[in-house]
Amino acid sequence: MKKKYEIIIEHIEKLVENNELKQGERLPTIRALVNKFECNKSTIIRAYKEMEMNHRIYSIPKSGYYLVEKNNEENIENGIIDFSLVVPDSKLLPYKEFNHCINRAVELYKNDLFIYGDTEGFKSLRISLVNFFSEYQIFTSMEKICITSGSQQAISILSKMTFPNGKKNILVEQPTYSLVHKLVEMNGDKLIGINRDLSGINLEELENIFRNEDIKFFYTIPRLHNPLGTSYSEKEKRCIAELAEKYDVYIVEDDYLADLDKNKKSLPIYYYDIWERVVYLKSFSKTFMPGIRLGAVVLQEKLKSEFLKHKRYYDLSTSALEQGALEIYINSGMYKKHIKKIQFAYMKKMNYLKDCLKNIDTTGIQLFTPDTGFFIWIQFTTYVNIEEINKKLNEKGIYIAEGKEFFIGNNSRINGFRLCISKLTKNKIKLGVQILFEEIHKLI
């Protein structure tokens, strides 16, 4: 038997179908529907919130609810193909399921929502994450897990806090996630770069830097790298862990797209760490729900107290409601089901991109297209004015991320750029690639 709020949703959809409610028009008032369906105000609000979560309607404060125009997204984008935007495909986000988990969390944890929670995070969520992480070959305990307001908060705290080795400098791959540059620089620490290219990293250079440059920690993205899209070999990951122990350096491993990696033989650096040198970061933003701003960090015992001291100054504790909802989502099996869905979807997108590139002339161009993930990296074998290409592309409504954004001080030694396909439809990927290479071939 259908619930009352579901009947109300069907009523609104019927009005749309019969053209009695047109795109952009205001929906019936809550009072009017209360009288029509003889129900509580909260039932109508539940129905409208459900439709809002599914992007069928939107609300304007003190005005009411309105029907979203079907072509609203296309109108907003106005034909733009944005390869620079790093967000998950909104069609793959589990709005309805997570909304159910939020409602359930309110019922279960109502006594905990109006008080400050533990700085480490919900104990029940951390217990759930022990099993969750074990499937990623991260074997840890609840005591070592801390919930953060996104992995960004964790990176900021780690860059600011002191480490047991007493060292000052932070090593980053070149190129790497650009926000790390800004966070470290704001905290007044010195950044040192090491070259990472499509074939990996020079381990001799890494050892030399560890030996001579007073490195506090090495921030690395071993799998599905941003911006390169590449992954380290198992040999490289094992050697990085060994060198960290040899030279008293810590590793901050950002495994933000681990959910998309279907290669069962691919392991995190954490797996090879028998010396407690690796800090493991997991984000729930890029593959799950960007808006909830939840992350988890697996800390070694000797780092935990210092980390928590800093976190208390940041926000005392992370949102209790979102933590409770995530715990329910994981324990119910919905997270695992969601991961299977997005693994297939993003692999399908990347395969489609590969098909689009098959007939493209890539003379003078080096590129890497992974089996899955968000990114591909394109660079030129001879000098090409990237800014000029970007300008021409912008005039045609195509946006890319220039390579210089991912280097310390925008000082790029590589003449290249990143494409992100996560949000784009097949049609936009095909058209965008076609226009992109047309402009490239005019300049090389």
N, C-alpha and C positions, 0 to 999 in steps of 0.2 A: 504493500500500500504506500502510495506516494505521500511524502510529508507536505505540510501546508505551504512551506516556503518554495518547494519544488513546483507546486501547482501555480503559485504566483509567478514564478519565472516563466512557466509555459504560457500563462496568460499574456505576459508582456511580449514574448516571442510571437504569439498569435497576432497581437496588435501590429507588430512589425510586418509579419507575413501578409496581412490583409491591407497593408498600406494605411492603417489608421494611426500609426505612429511612424513618423518619417525621420530620416537621418538628421541628427543635430537637434531634434525637438526635445522638449522637456517631458519627462515621464510623469505619470499620475502621482499626485502627492501621497505621502505616507498615510495621511488622515483619510483620503479618499479610498485607498485600498483596505485600510482597517475596517471601514464601514462596509465595503463591498464583500470582503471575505470573512467578516466577523471574527477577527483574530487580534492578537496583541500587536502593538507597534513593533516590538522586537522581532516578530516573524517577518514583517515587511522589510525591516532593516537587514535581516539575515539574507533575504532574497536579493535585495539590491547590492549588498556587499559581495555576494556570490557572483553576481553578474559583473560587478566592478573588477573583481579579481580575474575574471575571464575576458576583460577588456571589451565587454559589450556596452557598458555604460560608464559614465564618469560623473563625479559630483562637483558642484560649485558651492562653496560655503554660503549659507543663508539664501540660497537660490533653489537648490534641488538637484535632482539627478537628470542627466541628459543621455540620449542615445548616441553612441560613437558612430561617426560616419565610416562606412565600410572602407573607403579609400583614404581614410585619414592619415595612415602611416605614409602612403605614397605621396599624398599632398604635402606632408611635412618635409619629406626628403626631397621633393621636387626634382626627382630624377637623379639624385646624387647616389654615387656608388662609393661608399666609404670603406676603403681597405685599411684605414688607420685605427678604426674604433675597435677596442678589445672588450667585447661583451659577448656573453653566450646568446645563442639563438633563443629569442623569447618564446618561440613556438615549442621549445623543448623543456621549458621550465614548468615544474609541477605545482602550479598555483593551487589547483583544487585540492590535491592531496595534502599539501603543506598547510593550507587553510584549515583542513580538518584537524591536523596535528596541533595547530595553534589553539583551536577551540578545545581540544582534549587536554592540552597543557594547562589551560586556564582552569579547567575542572580539577585536574590532579594537583596542581601546584599553587592554587589560589592563595594559600597561606604564606607562600614564599615570594610572591610577586611585589609585595609592597614593603619589603625590607631589603637591606643590602645583603647580597649573597657572598659566598666565599670568593676571595680574590682568585683562587685557583680555578674556579668554575664549579658548576653543579657536580656533586659527587657521582650521582647516578649516570650523568652523561659521560664522565671520565671513565667510569667502569665499563660503559658500553663501548667506548673508544678503544679499550684494551683489545677486545675481540675484533673490532673493526680494523684496527691497525695490523693485527696479526695476519690478515688476508693480504696485506701489502708487504709482508715479511718484516714488519716493524714489531719486534717483540719487546714489550715494555710493561710497566705497572701503572696503576691508577695514580700513584703518588708522583710519578714523573711527568704527568700530562697537565698542561695548563691551558685553559680556554682563553682566547683573546678576542678582541674586537677586530677581527680580520687579521690576516698575516702581516698586513702593513704595520699594525701596532707592535707585533712581535719583533719585526725587523728594526723598528725605531728603538724599542727598548734594548735590544741586543747591541745595537750600534752605540748606545749611550752608556750602558753599564760597564763596570770593570769586570775583567775576566781573571781567573786564578793565575794565568801566565804573566799578568802585569804588563802586557804589551799594548801598543797604542794604535797601530795602523790596521786598516781593513783592506783586504785584497778582493777585487771583483774581476769577473771575466770581462773582456772587451771584445764584442759588445755585451751588454746585459740590460736587464729591466731598469729603465731610466729612473724610476722613483727611488731606487736604492741610492743613487748619486745624491739626490736632493736631501734625503733623510740623513745620510751620513754627514754631508756638508753642513746641514743645519745644526747638527750636534757637535761640530767643530773638530771632527776626526779627519785624519788624512786618508785619502783613497789612493790605492796603488792598483794598477791594471795589469792583467796578463792576457795575452792574445788567445782567443778561442775562435777557430774557423770551422769550416764545414767538415774538416777531417778530425777535429777534436782539439786537444790541448798538448802543448809541449811539456812533458813531465820533467825534463831536465831544467827547463826554465822555471817551472813551479818549485822544484827543489832549491834552486838558487835563490829565489825570492823568499821562501820559507827560512832559509839559512841566514840571509843578510838584512831583511827589511822589517824586523820587529813586528811581525803580523799577529794581531789579536785573533782574528778569524778570517776565513776565506768564505765569502758568500758565493754559492754556486747553484745553478739550476741544471742538474744532471740529465733530467728527462724532459723531452719536448721543450727545449730551451726557448726563451723569449729574448731576442727576436729570431734566432737562427732556425728553430724548429728541430734541431738535431738532438741526439742523446749520446752520452758517453758510453764507451764500451765497458764491459765488466772489468777488464784489465785496468782501465783508467780509474774506475771508481775504487777498486781495491788499492791501487797505488796511491791515490789521493789520501785515503784513510791511513795508510802506512806512513806516508810522509808527514802527515799531521802529528802523529805520535812521535816520530823521530825528532821533529823540530819544535815540539811544544806549541802547536797551533791548533785552534778549534775550527771546525767546519760548520757553517750554517747552510743546511741543505733545504732549498725551497722546492718542494715537490708538488707544486700547485696544480699540475695537470695529470697527476698520477692516475686519476680515475679513467682517463682515456687510453692509457697504455695497456693494450691487450697482449703484449709480449710477456708471457709467463716467466721467461728466462731473464727479463730485465729486473734488476734489484736496486734498491736505494743504497747510497753510500752507507747509511746507517746499518745495513745488514752486515757490512764488512768491518764495522767498528767494534773491536773488542777492548778498546782502551778508554771508552767514554769520552771521545773527542767530538762526536757529531751531535748537533742540535737539529732536530727534524721539524720542518714547518709544513703544515697541511692547511690549505685554504678551502673553504666551502663556498667560495664566491663564483669562481669561473665556470664550474661544472654543475653547480646546484642552484643557489639563489643569491645573486649579487647583493640584493638589498638587505639581507639579514646580517651581513658583516660579522661572520663568525669564522674563527680560525682556531687551530690547535697547535701547540708546540710541545715536543717531547724533549724535556730537559734532563741533563745529568744532575745528580744530587748536589754536586759542588757548585752548580750555577743557579739552582732553584731559589734560594733565599734572596739573593741579590736581584734576580729577575722579578720576584714577587714584590719586593720593596719598591721597585720602580713602577710596577703595574698599579699598586695602590695609589700612587701619586697621579697616575693617568686617569683612572676611572673607578677606583675602588673595586668594582666588579663588572663583568660583562652581562648584558641583558638576560635576565632570568627567563623571561617568556620564550625568547628565541632558543635558548639552550634546552629548555624543556621540550619544545616542539621538535628540535633536531633529534633529541634522544628518542622520542616516540617514533619519528620518521625512520631512524636507523633500526630500532628494535622490531618494528613492524615488518621489516623486509622491503619496505617501499624504496629505501635508498638503493639497495642492490638492484632492484627492478629498474629504477631510473638510470642507473649507471649502464646497464645493458642497452637501454634505449639510446642513450647519447653516444655510447661507443660506436654503435652501428651508424647513427646519423652523421657524426663527424667524419668517420671513415668513408662514408658514402660521398660526403662533400669533397673530401680530399681526393678521392678517386676521380670524381667529376672534374676537378681542377686539373689533374694529370691528363685526362682526356682532352681538355681544352688546350693544353700546352703541347700536345703531340705534333700538331701541324704548325707550330710557331717556329719561326727562324730564330734560333738562340745563338747565332754566331756572335762572338765577342761578349757573351753573357755566361756567367756561372750561376746556377741556381740549385736549390735543394728543396725537394717536395717530400715531406715525410709521409708515412702511411696513415697517420691521423694527427690530431692536434688542431691548433688555430692558425699557425704561421707557416709562411714560406719566406725564404731569404733570397734576394736577387742582387748580384753584384757584377760589375763590369771588369773585364780583363785589361782594359785600357781606360784612361781617364775620360769620364763623361760628366758634364755639368748636371748634377742631380737637381739642383735648385731650378735650373731652366726646365728640366723635364717636369718637375713638380708644378711649376707655374703653368705650363701648357696643359697639364692634366687637370688642374684646378679650374681652368677656363672651360673644360668639358665636363665638369662635375665629378671628377675622379680624384680621390684623396688617398695618399700613401703616407707611410711613416719614414722619413728620411733617416738614413743610417746614423748620421751624426748625433741624433737624439739618444742613442744607446751607448755613447762613449763619454768618458770623463771630460767635462768641460766642452762638450760637443766637438772634441778634437778627434775626428774620425780618420783612421788610417786606411779605411776600406771604403771604396766607392760603391755603395750599395744602398738598399732600402728593404723594408719589411712590408709584406702583405698579410692582412688578417682576414680570413674568410668565414669566421665563426657565425656572424650574424647574417651574411649575405645569402640570397636565394641563388639557385642555379642560373637563372636568367641573368642576374646581376654579375655573377662570377664570370660567365661567358662573355658578356658585353664588356665588362671592365677589363678583362685580360686582353681582349681584342683591341680596345682603344689604347690601353697601356703600351702594348708592343708596337702599335702604329706610331706612337709618339717617340718611343725609344729608337726605332729604326730611322727616324728622321734626323737623329742627332749622332748616330754611330756609323 
